[in-house]
Amino acid sequence: MDITSTSDRQMDEKRVLTKADYIPLKEVTGRVESQSGSLDERKYTVDEALREIGLGVYHLKWIPVIAMSGFTQSSMIALAPLLITSLQCQWDLNIPIQILLLFVIFFGSFPGDVLSGVLSDKYGRKLPLIVGQLLLLIFTVLSTVSFNYVFFSVCYFFIGVAIGMLMCLSVVLLSELSPPNFRSYSVTLFLLSWVLGALYSCAVTYGLLNKHGWEIVTFVVAIPHILITIVILLVDESPKYLAITGQIAGAEQVLNRMAVQNNSDFEIVGKLCMRIENNRGSLGEVIAPEYRKEFALLSLSLGFVGLIVSSSYAMTPYVMKSNHCNYFNSTDFSAEKCKIPEAMLKETAIITTSEIVMLPIFAFVNELFGRLKTLRLLSALLLLSSFLLVFCLGSAVFVSCLYVQRGAAQSLLLILLIYTPECFPTHIRGVGCGLTMLFLFLGGLISSTMVYPVGVQHGFSHLEIALTLAAFCTLVSVSFLTNETRGTDLP
C-alpha cells in the first residue's frame, strides 16, 4: 500500500529541494509513474533507486567491510583442524574427541542461523550482525585461556553461534545494499574474504604454531577480528528493511547518502513507495506454497554443498599428512610428534587458493548465463572431480582434482548464496535465508562426524564415494530449480 500521508505530501511541496537530495523519476521497471503526473503521484522503489544511484564510492567503501565478516568466520573454521595436533598433545585426547571440535562449531551454528534470521526480520539487519561479530571476537579470545577441553569446546560452540548469525546476515545485507546488477559480485567479495581468512589461518599456523603454541596462534588470528568489528559498527541499516517497517525517512536518508557519496547526477521527485509489513520473520511463511519448492530445493542443495565444502576443509590436513591416498597413520599424532609438517601446511594453502581462482570466474559466468545454468554447470564439474578422486590417480592428478573439487564446491556455494536471498521477499528474507543456510551447517555437522571414521580410518576413497553421491544429489536438486532471478529487483 502507499504509505504517503497528507501531511507528508504538504511538507514535500513546501520543502526546498536540492539535486543531491533527490531520487530520479525514470521509467526503470514500469512501477514508476509518468513524469507528467503531479508530485504526489510520483513514486519509486528502493531497487529503482539503487539501480539509478549505481555503483560508486559508497559501495566500494562499505561492501568490502561487510564482506570481511567472512574473513573472521573462515579463519576460525579453517583454524580448528590445524590445531588438532597441538590439542591432542596438550590434553592427551584421542582422535574421535578432537574431531568433535568441528561438530561443536557446526552444532552451534544452528541456533545462530535461526536466531539471526528471525531477529533480522523483526529488528533490522545491522543489530544482529554486530552482535554476531562481537560474539565471535569475545569467544575467540576466551578460547586462548582454555584450561581444559570442555571450556575450549564451550568457546567453540559460541563461535559456531556467531558464524551462523554472520553467514546469514552478511549475505542478506550485501544483497539489499547493492545495486541489482552488482549483487552477485558483492557476495563474491564475501566468499573471497572467506578464502583470505582460511589462508591467513594457514599462514599464522605455519609461522607460529610449532614455536609458540596454539594459544598464540589463536590470539594472532583474532587480531583482524577486532578491526573488522569496530568498522562494522558504522555500517548503514538496509534501506529495504527500513522501508517495509515504515521508517521511510531513514530509508531515504541511506539512499541519499549513497547518492551523495557516489556523486550520482540525478533529479529527485516523488515518494518512496513500499508495502509496510507487520508479519515479519514468520517461520511458517517460509514454507508457504509460493516459496515451498525453492526452500526445499535450496535447503537440499546447501546441505550437500556444505557436506562437501566442510569435508574438503577438514580432510585436507589429513590427506596431505598421510601421503595423499594412503591410509592415515595414527602414530603421526603421538605425543612424540606434536609438530605439524610445514609441507602439509603449504599444500593446504595451495588447495585453498583454488577458490581465489575459480570464484571470480564463475561470478562472471553467473552474470553472463544466469543463476540456474551456472548452478548446473558447477554441479556437473563438482560431480566429475569428486568421482575422479575416488580412484586416487597419481599424486599430480590427485592434487589437481582436489584443487578443482574445492574451487567448484565453493563456487557452487557462491551462486547459491547469491540466489537464495533473491527467492524470498524482504519481510521474510532473513528467516528464509537463515533456515536454508541451517542446512549448509547441517552438512558441515555430518562432515565433522564422517571425515575421521570414513576417510581417515578406512581410506580416502571411501570418503570420496560419499562426496560423489552428495555431488550427484546436488546436481539433481539444482536441476529442478526453475525461477531465474538474474538482475531482477528483490521482492
N, C-alpha and C positions, 0 to 999 in steps of 0.2 A: 504494500500500500504506500501511497505518497504521504510522507510524514511531515510535509511542509505545513506550518501553521500560518494563520492570517497575520499575526504579529511578526513572525519571521519574514514574511513577504514584504510587509510595510517597512521593516528595518532595512531590508535589502535595497528597496527602492530609494531610501534616503541616504544610504551609505555611499561615500565617495570611493569608487573602485579604482584600483591601480592594476596595471598589466601583470605585475609579478604575483598578485594575489589570486588571479582568476584561472579557472579551468576552461579549456576550449569547448566550443559547441560545434563539433564536427560530426558528420554522419558516419560513425565508426561501425556500429553493429546493427543499426536500424532502430535502436531504442531511444536515440536522442531526437528531440523534436526539431522541427524545421526552424531555421534561423529567422523566418518571418514571423514567428509567434511572439507573444508577449513574454516579458521576463519571467512571469510566474509559470508559464507553460514549459519553459526550457529545463530539461533535466539531463543528468549524466550519471553514470555508474562509476564505481571505483575502478573497475578494469578498463573502462574507456579512458578515465583519467590517467591511469598508469601507462596505457598504450600511447597516449598523446604526450605525456611527460617524457617517456622514453628512458633509455639507459644513460646515466651520467655520473657526476661526481658523488652524489648521494649514494647510489647503489654500489659504486666501486669502493666506497668507504665502509658501508655497513654490511653488505652481503658477505665479504670475506670475514668480518668479525663474527657474524652468526655462524658461518661455515666452520670457523675454527673451533667451535664446540666439538666438532667431530674429532679434532686433534686430541682433545682431552679424553674422549671416550675410548678411542682406539689405542691410545698409549697404554691404558690400563688393561684392556683386553689382550693386547699383544705382550704385555709385560708378564702376565700371570704364568704362561707356560715356560717362560725363560727363567723364572725364579724357582722352578720346581726342585732343581738340584740342590740349591742352597737351603731351601726349606727342609728338604729331606735330611740333610746333614745336620742342621741346627736342632731340629726337634725329633730326629730319628723316626721319621714317618715312613710308612710303606707306600708304594706307588698308588694303589687304588685310593687311599685317603687323599693323596696330593691331587689326583685328578678331580676330586670333589671341589677343588678351588674354582675351576671354571663352572662347575654345576652351581655353586653358590652365586656367582655373578649372574648367570642367566636366570636363575630362580628369582633373584632379587629384581630383575628387570620386569617381571610380570606385574607386580603391583605398581611399579613405576610407569609402565605403559598405560595402564587403565587410569591411574590417578591423574597423570598429566593430561590425558585425553579429556576426561570429564572437567578438570579444573580449567583447562584452556578454553573450553567452550562456554563455561559459566563465568569465569573471572578474567579472561584475557590470555593471550599467548605469552606475554612478557614475564608476568609474575612467576608462573611455574618454571619458565626457562631459567630465571635467576635462582630459584630455589634448588633446581636440579644441579646447576653449576656449583652452588655453594656446598651442597651435599657431597658432590664428587670431590671437591677440594678438601673439605674437612676430614672425610674418612680416608682419603688417600694419605694425608699427613698423619692421621691417627694410626694407620696401619704400620708406620715406621717404628712405632714404640710398642708393637705387639710383644707380649711376654709369653704367649703360647698360641697354638694353632687355632684354638676356639676363638680367642679375641681377634686374631687375624681374619678368620672366616666371617665373623660378625661385621668387621670393617668392609670386607669384600661384598657382603650381602647388600649393604647400603650403597656401596659403589655401583652394584648392579641396579639398584632402585634408581640412582641418579642417571645411569646410562639409558635405562628405559625411558625416563622422562625426557632426556635431552634428544634422543633419537627421534621421537615423535614430534616434539615441539620445534626442533631446528628445521625439519623438512616443511612443516606447516607454515611457519613464519617466513621462511625463504620463498615459498610459493606465493604467499599473499603480499609480500613486499615487492616482488619482481614484476617487471613488465611481462605480459603473457608470452611474448616471443623470446624472452631471455630466461624463462622459468627453468628450463631444463639445464642451462649452464650454471645457474645458481646452485642447484642440487649437485651438479658435477663438482663444483668447488668444495661442497660439503664432504663428498666422498674422497676427493683428493686430499683434503685435510686429514681424513682417516689414514690414508697412506703415509702421510708425513708423520702422524702420531706413532704409527707402527714402526717406521724407520727410526724415529727418534728413540723409541724404547730399545730397539736393537743396538743403536749406536752407544747409548748410555750403558747398557748392559755389557757390551763389548769392551768399553773403556774402563768401567769401574767395578763390575761385579767380582771378578776374581781377586782384585786387590783390596777392595773396601767393603764388600758385603752387600747384601740385598737391601738393607735399610737405607744406605746412602744412595743406591740406585733409585729406589722409590722416591726419596726426597727430591733428587735432581729431576726426575720425571715430573714431579708435581710443580716445579717452578713455573713453567709456562701456564699451568692452570691458574695461578694467581693473577697473572697479567690478563688472561682471557676473561676471567670472572669479573675483574674491575671494568673492563671495556664494555662487556655485555650489559652492565647496569645502565649504560647510556643509550641502548637501542630503543627505537620507537615501537610503540604498540602497532599491531596490524590495523590498517585503516578499514579493511573489510570487517574485522571484528567490531571495531568502534561503530561502524555504520549500522550493523544489524542489531546493536544494543541501544540504538537511539542517540549515541554520542556523536552527532553529526558535526558539531563544531570541532571535536577532537580529530575526527577523520579528515575534515577539510584542512586542519592545521598540519597534519602529517603530509597530506598531498601538496599543500602549498610549500612546505619545507623542501620536499623533493624538487618541486618546480624551480624554486629559487636557487638551490644548490646545483641543479643540473643546467641552470641558465636556459630553461625552456622558453621559447618565444611563442607564447600562446595567449589567447584572449579569453577572458572569463565572462560567462553569463550563466544564469540558471542556478538550480539547486541540486545537491547530491541526492539521488533517488535510491533508496534501499529499503527492502522489507524488514521491519523490526520483528525479531524472533524471540519469543519468550520461552519456548520449549527447547532450550539449548542443552547440548550434552546428553541427549536421551540415548541410552544404550539400546533400547528397543527399536528406535527408528533406524538404526544402522542395518538391522536385518528386516526392514520393511520390504515389501515386494519389489519396489523400484530400485533398491540397492542390494538386494539379497544375492543376486547372481555374481555381481562384481565383488562383493565382500567375500563370498565363499571361494571364488577362484583366486583372488588376490591373497587370501589367507593361506590357501594351499601352496601357491607359488612361493610366497615369502617363507613359509615353513621349510620347504625343500631347499630353497636357496640358502636359508640360514643354516641348515644342516651342513651343506657343502662348504660354505664360507668358513664357518666355525671349525669344521674338521680340518680344513686346509691350514688355518692358523695353528690349531692345536697339534696337528700331526707333523708339521714341517720340522720342528726341532728333533723329534724322534727319528724321522726318516733320514735326516742329514747325519744324525749322530750314529745311526745304526747301519751306515753304508747303504743308503737308499733302500732297496727291496729286501735286504736280508732281515731275518728275524731280529727283533730287538734284544740286545744283550743287557740284561738287568744288572750285571756287575758294573756297568758304567755308572750306576747310581750308588755305588758303595761309598762308605764314609771315607775311604782312602782316595777317592776320585771325585772330589767335590767341585772341581773346576769345569766350566763349560768350554769345550774346544772352540778356539777362535774361528776355525774353518766353518764350523756349524753356524755360527752367528753370521758370518759373511754370506753363506749360501742362503740362509733365511732372509737376509736383507735383499739379496738378488731376486729371489722369488717374489718378494713384496713389491719390487719395482715394476712388475708386470702391470700393476694397477695404474701406475703413472702413465704407462704407455697406452694401455687399452681404454681407460676411462674417457679421455678426450676424443679418441677415435669414434667410439660408439655414441658419445653425446652428439657428435656431428651427424653420424648415421641416423640417429633418432630424429633429429630435426629435418633430415633430408627425406626419410621414408616413413616417419611416423612411429608412434609408440608400439603398436601391435606387431608390425613387421620386424622391428628391431628386437622385440622380446622373443619372437620365434627364431630369428637368426641366432641370437645368443644362446638360446636353449639348445639348439642343434649343435652349436660349437662346444658347449659345455658337455653335452652327451658324448660327443666324439672324443674329446680329450680325456674324459673320465674312463671311457671304455678302453682306450689305448693304455692307460695307466694300469689296468688290470693285469696286463701281460708283462710289465716291467721290462721293456725293451731297451736294454743297454743304458748306460749312465747318461749319455748326451740326450737320447730320445726321451728318457725318463724325466730328466730335469726340464726339458723343453715342454713336455706335456703338462708337467706340474705347473710350469710358468703360465701356459695358456689356460689351464683349468682355473687357477687363482684369478687371472685377469678377466676371464669370461664370467666367472661367478660374481665378482664384484661389479662388473659392467651390467650384468643382469639385475643385480640388486639396485644399481643406479636407476635403470629405466623403471623398475617397479616403484622406487621412491618418488620418481617424477610423476608417474601415472596415478598412484594411489590418492594423493590429495585432490586430483582433478576429478575423481569419481564421486566425491561427497560434497554436499552443499556446505556453506560456511558455518551454519549453526550446529552441524554435527561433524565437521571436518576433523576436529581434534580427537573426538572419541572414536570416529571411524578409522582414522589413521592409527590411533592407539591400540584398538582391538586387532586390526590386521597385523600391525607390527609385533603384537604379542606372539604371533605365530613365528615370526622371524627368530625371536629369542627362544621359543619352544624348540625350534630346530637346533639352536645352539645348546640348549639343555640336553637334548638327546645326544648330540655330538659329544658332549663332555662325558657321558657315560658309555660311549661306544668306542672312542678312539683308542683307549688303552686296552680294554679286553679284546677288541676285534683286531685293530690294526697293529698294536704293539705285541700282544701275546700270541696271536695266531697268524700274523703276516699281513703285510701292507695290501696285498692283492685282495684279501677278504674285505678289507675296508673299502677299497675302490669298487668292488662289486656292489656294495650297499650304496655308494655315492653315485654309481652309474644308474641304478634304479631310481634314485632320487632325481637325477637329471632327466631321466625319461618321464617321470611323473610331472616334472616342471614343464616340459615341452607339451605334454597333454593338457595341462591346466591353462597355459597361456594361449593355446590354440583355440580354446573356447571363449576367450575374451573377444568382444565384438564392438565395444564402444571406443572409437578412436577420438582422442581429445587434443591432438596436436594444435597448439597455438590458440585454443579457444579460451573464452572467459571462464573464470572459476564460477561454478553455480552458487 
